[in-house]
Amino acid sequence: MSKEFSLSTPNEGFVPITNQIQDHIDSLPITEGLAIIYCPHTTAGITINENADPDVVHDLLLALDSTFSDDRRFLHREGNSAAHLKASVMGSSVTVPIVQGKLALGMWQGIFFCEFDGPRRRTFVCKIMQG
């Protein structure tokens, strides 16, 4: 049970996608299993982090920019090496248990699509494994 989602992203930022994934789960006859959320892009990623305080996302982006800034020594001709580095660190997928038909996230957790080279039209895939 896979579904591809599409979204428009900002120049750089974290787009909350938890509700889209939960809505997909709600449309299925599943109570227990796993949700695998995958990003098929090399300058974007997927992560789980706090979704209650927007300052957390601000701080994450600030730290990523400080750690992976553009460098004139980079050789990649597209000029987006920093975006590739950030995406690699964030990762391309997360796996979340489904318990009683709901994503088993912690109280403050949310799932985010991480854009580092936008704005763009992007996709991500959610694969539900029943079990």
N, C-alpha and C positions, 0 to 999 in steps of 0.2 A: 504494500500500500504506500506508494510514493506520490508526492504531489510537488510540483514545481511552483514556486511563488515568484512574483515579479514586484519590484519596487523601484522608485526613484530615490536617489540618494543625494545628500548635500556634497559640497566640495570635500569635506572631511567631517566625520562624526559617527556616532553610534545611533542606529535606528532600532527602536524597540520592535521585536517581532514575536514576543511571547503570545500575545492575543491571537495572532494569525495562526500560530501553531496549535494553540488550545482549541480554536474554532474548528480546525481540521480534525483534531482528535474527537471533538464533540460530534462530528458528522459521521463517525465510524462506530461500528458495534464492537468497541474494545474497552476493557476495563483494566487490564494489566498488560504491560509490555515495555517497550523502549521507543523513544523518539530520537532519531538521529537527524541532526540538522547540519547540512553540508553547504559550503560556499564554493562554487566552481570558478572562482576568480583569483588571480595572483596578486592583486593589489587591494583585496578586501578580505575580511575574515568573519568569524562567528565567535562570540564569547558569552559567558554568563558572568554577570556582575550585579552590583546593587542597582535597583531600579527606583528606589524611593527618593533619593537625593540627587538632583541633577549635577551637583558639584562634584560627585564622584566621576562622572563621565568627563567633565571639564578637566579634572585632575589627571585622569588617565591620558587624555589627549595631550595635555601639557607635558607629562612625563615622556610619552612616546615621541613627541616633537623634540624634546630636549635630548633624548637618547639617540634618536634616528633622524638627524637633520640632514638636509641636502649637503653634499660634499662635492666640491669641484673635481675631486679625484675619482668619483664614480665613473665608470665607463659605459654603462647602459645608455644607449642613444636616445631612448624615449624621455630621459630625464626624471624618471619616477622611481629611482632606486630606493629612496626612503620609504615609499609606499609599499614596495615589495618586502622590505625589511620588517615594517610594522605588521604587515599581513602574516608573515612567517611567524612572528612572535605571538600574535593573537591566536593563530591556528585556523584551520579551514573547517572544523566541525566540532560539535559537542553532542553528547549523548545524555539524555535525561530519562529516568524511569517514569513510567505512567502507572499511577496507583489509583484505583477506584475511578478511572476515567479522567484523571487530572495529572498534569505535569507535576512531578514531585520536586518542585523547587523550594528552596528555603524562603522564609518569610520576606526577605528583602531582595531576593534574586529575580532577575529577568534575563531573557535571552536577547542579544543584540546582534544586528548585522553591522559590521565595522567597515566603514568606507574610508579609504585613504587616498583615493585618486579620482574623485568625482568632480562635478556631478555626473552621474551616469544612470542609465537604466540597468539594473542588476537583477540577478535571479539567485534563489537559494532553493535547496531541495529538502523536503522533510520525508523521511522514510520511517514508517511505523512498523515495528516488529511486535507481533502479538505473542504473549507468552506468560 
